[in-house]
């Protein structure tokens, strides 16, 4: 996995919607599940949300903890 992706997950903010302004890594899992069912947006944001979905689905949030500090 590319370290830059993980760094972006803990620094990038959601640009729109119900969770606008939230750091991507703090988005609730049900929101990511909803996006998974609906379809992730195109581009970098969609890739980031899909990656976060997979991280949370597989219980790998601990990978992000050192980067949050």
Secondary structure, DSSP 8 states (H G I E B T S, - for coil): --HHHHHHHHH-B--SSTTTT-BGGGS-HHHHHHHHHH---SHHHHHHHHHHHHHHHTT-THHHHHHH-
